[in-house]
Amino acid sequence: MIDPYYLCLSVYGDIIVTDFAEPNIKIITTDNDQVSSNGEYGVIKPQGLLQPYGCCQDNYGMTLIADNRNDKVY
């Protein structure tokens, strides 16, 4: 991670972290193993993440990510 900004806890106990300098979302298990990294630079693809800030997950496991530069919620 370059500049982690926000984190939230998933319904499965994993940690979801937004990184807005390297625009992606990282999901980390409680054992500190990285599960996945999602995102790509929005400069290359308009639908990509530019600056993911906030994140949350509902009781059903639906993750919401607020993208500051794209003015969208994914």
N, C-alpha and C positions, 0 to 999 in steps of 0.2 A: 504494500500500500504506500502511496505517495502522500496523500493528504486525507486521511479518514475524517469524516465529518459527523456522521450520525450513526447510531446503532439502535437496534431493537431486537427483541427476543421473539423467536418464532414459536408456534404452538408445539413444535417438536423439540424445543430446548436449544435450537441452534441460534447463533448470533448472526444477525444480518447487519452488514456495515456498508455505508455509502462512502465512496471515495470520489470527490469532485475534481481533483487535479488529474487523476488518471480515470476518466469517467467510467466507472463500473460499480457493480454491486458484488460484494463478496459474502459468501455464506460459510460460516466457520462452526464446526461442531464444538461442543463443550470440552472435548479432548484436545482442542487447539489444532485440529486437522482441517485444512481448507477443503470444503466440499465442492464449491463451484465459484466461478467468477464470470459474471455476465455483464456485457456492455461493450460498446465500441465508440470511437470518437464520432460525435454527431456532425463534425465538420465534413467527414467523408460521406456519411449517409444521413440525410435529413431526419430519418426516424430514430437515429442512434441517440444515446444519452450524451448530453453536453455537460451538465453539472447536477448530478443527483445529490439532493440534499436530504430531505426527510424520508423516513421509511416507517411503515407499520405493517402489522399483519393481523387480520381478523381471526375470529375463532374457527373459521373454516380453512385457514391456511392461505387465503388470498393475500398476496403481498402488494402493497401500494407504495410507489416510489414517486416523490415529487422532484421533477426536473426543473431547476431554476431557469436555466438559459433557454429551454424549449417551451417554457410556460405550460407544461403538461403534467398530468399524473398518469403513471403507467400501472 
